[in-house]
Amino acid sequence: MSLKKERLSREDTLKAKPVKNEVVKERKEEKGETVLVIPRKKVRWVGVLSRIFYIPPEKKISLDEIGVWVWSRCNGNVSVINMIEELSREFKINRKEAEVSLLNYLKKLSQKRLIGFVIARK
């Protein structure tokens, strides 16, 4: 069975609900900063390289205030359109700016496999 990537319509994209990848853990650092912790895959070449170079067992990504806000809503319950509306109100930015920024950020999180999307089928 092959997985075919479908291009979603704008309407379907806005109705989608982001959900966190279960392997990604959230951690509060001493300085109060929120960090996403992603374990490294156990791949043979990494094992070989780790004998020569130090390769940490996990990758860390620090989130800013808006990143934490977005990450907290990636729970499979809040649609992208609702996130856009909340973001616009919460951070007092116009709706179009909120939409463009949020969609770009969610795209990056998705490309890094930190989140996926729950999509309602008709």
N, C-alpha and C positions, 0 to 999 in steps of 0.2 A: 504494500500500500504506500503510495507516495503522497506527501503533503504538498499540496499546491497552494502557493501564496496567492490569495485573492486580493484585488484592490477594492478597498471599502469605499462606499460613497461617503460624502461629507456627513450626511444625516446619520449613517450607521456609525461613523467615527465618533460623532458627538454623543451618541447614545451608549457607546461602549463604556464599560466600567473597568478601570485599571485595577490590577491585583498584583501584590508583591510576589516575587519568586521566593519560595519557601526556604531555599538554602541561604538567602541573604539575611543576615542578622543585623539588628540595629543596636548600637551601643552608645551610651553617654560617656564621654571622656571626662577627665578630671577638670578641664577648663570649662565644662558645661557644653561643649560642642558635641553635636550628634554625628556619629560616624556609621556608615554602612560597612559591614564586614563580609567579604566574599571569600570563601575558602578556595584555594587553588585546586585545580583538577589534578588528579593523580595520573600524570602522563609520563611515559618512560623517559622522554628526552628531558623533562624537568628534573627527574631524579638524577640523571647523568650530569646535567648542568649544576645541580645543587651541590655536587661533590667538589666542583671547581669554584663556583660563585655562591654567595649567600642568596637564597631565594626564600623570602618569607612565606610561611604556610598559608597566609591570607592576604588579600588585597583590601585596602581601606579607602573609602571615599567620604570626605567631609562634606556635610550639607550646610548651606547657609539657612537663614530664617525661612525664606520662601521654599527652599528645597525640603526642609523639615515639614512645612505646611503641606506641600504636595504629597510627600511620602506618607504622611499620616492618613491621607484620604485615599490612598491606593489600597483599598480593602475589599474591593469587589462589590461595594454597596453604593458608591457615589459615581454617577455618570460624568463623563468629560464635560458635558454642557453645564451640569450643576457646579463642577469645579471651577469652570470659567466664570460663572456668575458670582460664586463665593469669592474667588480671587479678586475680581474687580471691586467688589464691595469692601472686602477685608483690607486690601492694600491701596484702596482709593486710586485705581488706574482705570482708564477707559476700557470698555468691553473688548474692543478690537485688539488693543495691545495685550490684554489678558489672554485672549484666545490665541494669538500668534505665539506669545511667549510660552504658554502652557503646552500647546501642541508640539512646539519644538523640543521642550524639555521632556515631555512624555515620549517623544520619538527617540531621543537620546537614551533615556532609561530603557526603552524597549530594545534598541539596538545592542545595548550592553547586557541584555537579558536579565535586567534587574526587575522588570515588571512584564506582565502579559495583560491581555484584555479579555474580559468576558463580553461576548457579543451576542445580543438577542437575535435569534433567527425568526424570520416571519413565518 
